[in-house]
């Protein structure tokens, strides 16, 4: 919005010319999202408390071994993801170019999955148990979104139906109309992976900040014709604006972490986890860096795989691989303290983000 309001005034005052630059607006989006989170945080937390929107902790019978470690968290305000969504969407509206189709795709994705997550959280609170939307209903909501996004990007001449693999300049696979299903899998997979990781204070949002930082840089590079040509990367016109959306996630995430760090004053809930995961997923698809999610989002990927392996092993062999899944709960039951698990996961996420940026040159 600010670009459209102030940049045209550059002839009156040359200072308004700064709104032309994505780098300036990226910094603005980060700071704005952070301040919005810090300022609105106490109000939203108090409102959630007043409405008795608190976390429900499963009983000892349902989650033996974990309940004693988490029972003190019962009643802590949840659905705090609303705070991040407000900060992210407002910052994006303020600092991004609103004539950019990729920005609208991220806004649409974040809002859609935010609504799905909100309904899931609301039903959990209403029933006073750990069951929200049925898995089928939630999955259908994600699949419909993924198919819509996949169709839009498939028919976008700047995106198309190719998959680009990291480390190899010429490793490109055109999968045709199957690309629609591929995008659906990316969006559904990332949203659920982030949701599964959101189990300890600050864990999911800390790792998400690292992922968003990496994609912020990559989006800018992919959307810049000079940088993309120099690095032999697929140039996607207009995708540089996605750096602003990623910057808004970074700023909002840092602000939310202010309240979500151990011991957490508020939890993200599905309303935040599903929306953030899906938002990053669509960014990856827009800039043709879907496969890099396996690297930069390694923490989320491993957490999701640990659940898949655990469920599969129990169904096939009636034996568990981990003491409990996702993996961060396994570490808790091994005696690791929560802050140590979270900080070590952050460290790994930071290393993966740096390695991901290195892949831009290691090709």
N, C-alpha and C positions, 0 to 999 in steps of 0.2 A: 504493500500500500504506500509506504513512504517513497519508494522508487517512483511510483506513478504521480504522487503529489509534489515531490520536491525536485526530482531530477529535471523536469521541464523548466524549472526556474533558474537553471544554470546560467542563462543569458543575463539574468538580473543580478545574480551573485554567483561568482565562479565556485564558491565553496560547495554549492549543491552538486557539483560534478562528482563528488565522492560517492554519491549514491549509484553511480554507474558501475562501481567495482564490486564484484562478488566478495572479495576479501573483506572489504569494509562492512558490508552488510552481514557477512558471516560473524564477524566479531560482535556486531550490534545484536544479532539474534541470540548469540550465546549469553551475553550480559543481560539482555532483556528477559530471557527465559529464566535465568538464575534469580534475578531480582523478583520476578513475579512469583517464583516458587518460595523464596524466603519471606516475602511480604504476605502472600496469601496462605502460606502453610499453617501458621497458628490459628487463623480463622477457620480454615477447613477442618483442622484436627479438632478444634472445640466443637464445631458443628457436628462432626461425626460422633463425638462423645455424647453430645446432647441428644442425638437421635438414637443412641445406643447401638451404633453400627460398629460392633466389636468382633474381633477374631474368635472363631470357634475352634477349639482344639479337640481332636479326636480322643476318645477315652483310651485307657490303658489296654482294654480288651481289643480295640481296633488297631492300635499301634504300640504294641508292647516294647518297652525299652526307650521309646522316643517321648512318650507322654511326660515322664518326670522331667525331661530336659526342656519341655516346651510349655508345661502347664502354667508357668508364671506369665506367659504371653496372652493367656485367654482374656478377652475383653479389650485388648489393645485395638484402637481404631483401625479399621481396614478400609478398602476402597480408596486409599490415598492416591491411587493412579489417576483419579479425577484431577488432582492438583497438577500432575505432570501434563495431562492432556490439555488442560486450560493453558498452561505456560507454553507448551509446544505449539499449539494451534494459533494462539494469539501472536507469538513471536514470528511464526512463519507468515502469517497474514501481514504483519507489520513490515517485515524486512525482505520478503521474497517478491519476485515479479509475479503478479497474479495473472499474467497472460501466458504463463508457462504450464503446459499440459502435465508435465511430470510432477510439478508441485501439487496440482489438483489431484493427481493419482495418490500421492502420499497422504494428503488431507482426507480423501475419501476412504482410503484403507484404514488409517488411524481411527477415524470416526466410526466406521463400520465395526471394526473389531473392539473398539471401546464400548460400543453399545452391547455387543455380544457378551463381553466380559462383565459389564454392569449388570445385565440380566442374570448372569451366572452367580455373581456375588450377592445380588439382591435375593434370589431364591434360596441361597444357602442361609442367609440371615433370617429369612422369613420362616424357614423350616427348622432353624436352630440345629442344623447338623452339617456335615461336610459335603452334602450332595446338592449341587445347584442344577443348572440345565443338564438334561440327559446328554451323555456323550454323543449320541446320534444327532441331537438337535444342534449342539455346539459345532460338531464336525460339518454338518450340512451348511451352517452359516458361514464357516470358513471356506468350504469348497465352492459355494456360489460366488463368494468374493474372488477367490483364486481364478475361477473360470472367466469371470468378467475381466479381471486384470490381464489374464493371459491372452484373451481375445483382442483387447485393446492394443497390447504391445505387439502381438503377432501381426496386426495390420498396420503398425507404425513403421514406416519405411526406414526410420533411423535406428530402430531396434531389431525388427525382423525375427527370424526363427533360428538363429545360430547360437551355439553355446561356445564360449571361449574358455579354454583351459589355462590355468596359470603355469608359469615356467617355460612355456613354449609359444613362440611368436606365431607359428603357423598351425597350431593345434586348435582348429575350429571345426565344429560339427554342426551341420544344418539338419535339424530334425523335423523340419516342415511343420505341419499342423499339430504334431505332438508337443510342440513348444507350449501350447496352451496348457496342456496337462502338466508340463514341467514347471511352469510358473505357479500353477496351483499348488504343486508339491512344495515349492520353495516357500510360498506364503504360509501355507498350513504348517509346514515343518518348523519354520522359524518362530511362529507365534506360539506353538505348543512347546517348543524347546525352551524358550524364555520362561514360559509359565511353569514348567517343571523345575527350572533352576531357582525359582522364587520361593525358597524355603527357609532361608536364614537371613538375619538382619543385614541388609546392605549387599547381599551376595549378587542378586540378579542385576540390580541397577548399577553396581560398580563395574561389573563385566560389560554391561550394555554401553556404558560411557566409553570404554576402550574401543568397542566395535564401532560406535558412532563416530568417534574421532578418526578412526582409520578410513571409514567410508566418506567422511567429510573431505579428507584430502584426496581420495581417489575420485570422488565425484567432480571435484574442481579440475583435476588433471584430465579426466575423460571429456569434460565439457570445454576444455581449452585446446583449440586446434594446434597451437604450437607445441604444447607439452605432449599431447597425444601423438603427434607426428614424430617428435624426438624419441619418445619411448616405444614407438611402434604399437600403440594401443588404439583400439577401435574408438574413433571419435564419434560422440553422440551429441549433436547440436542441441543446446538448451539444457543439457543434463547438469551443467555446472551449478544451476540454481539449487540442485538437491543438496549441495554443501550447506546451504542455509537451513534446510530442514534438519540435517544431521547435527548442525551446530545448535539448533534449538533443543534437540534431544540431549546433547552434552550439557547445556546450561540448565535445563529443567532437571536432568539427572543429578547434577551436582547439588542443586537446591533441594531436591527430594532427599538426597543422601544426608543432608544436614539433619533431617528428622528421622531418617530410616536407619542411620548407623547404630551400632550396638550400644546400649539397649534401645531398640526402636520405639519411637513415639507413635509411629503410624506404619501400616503395611501397605504394599502396592495393590494387592488384590488382582484378580483376573482382568479387571478393567484397565489396569496399566500394563500388565505383562503381555496379554494378547495383542494389545495395540502397538506396543513398542516392537515386539517381535515381527509382527506383520509389516510395520512401517519400514523396518530395516530390510525385510525381505523384498519389498517392492522397489526400494532404492537399488538393491543389488541387481534386480532384473532390468531396471531402466538403464543402468550403466554397463550392462553386459558383464557383470562380475559376480554372477550367481555362485560359481564354483568356489570363489574365495571365501564364501560363508563357512565352508568346511574348515578353513584355516583360521580366519579371524574370530569366528564364533566357535572355536574348538571346545570351550568350556560348555556351551549350550549343547553342542553336538554330543559330547561325551556324556553329559547328564541324561540326555534323551536316550542314547544307546544303552546306558546302564539300566534304564527302566525297561526297554525292549528286551534286553538279555535276561533280566530278572523274571519278567512275565513269561517269556518263552521257555526258559529253563524250568520254571515251576510247572507250567502246563505239560511240558514234554517228559520231564524227569521227576517231577514232584520234589525237586531240590532247588534251593536258592543259591545264586552265585555270590550275592552280597548279603550282609546282615540286614540291610534295608536299602531300597532304592527310592529316589535318585541317590547318586554316589555320595553327595554331601551328608546324607543321613547315615550312610555306612561308616563314614569317618567319625561322625558323632558317637555312634555306638561302639567304635573302637577306642573311644576315650579322648578324642581331639576336642579341644574347647572351640566353641562357636567362632569367636573373633579370629582365632588362628586359621581355621578353615577358610573363612571369608577372605582374609588378607592374602593368604597363599593362592587362592583362586584368582584374586585381583592381579597378583604378580604374574601368574601364568597368562591371564588375559592380556596384560600389557605387553608381554613378550610376543604373544601371538599377533597382536596388533602391529608391533614394530616389524615382525617378520613378514606380515602381509604387505606392508608398505615397501619392503625390500623386494618383493616379487615384481613390482613395477619395473625394476631394473634387471632383476635376475631372470632373464628370458632369452 
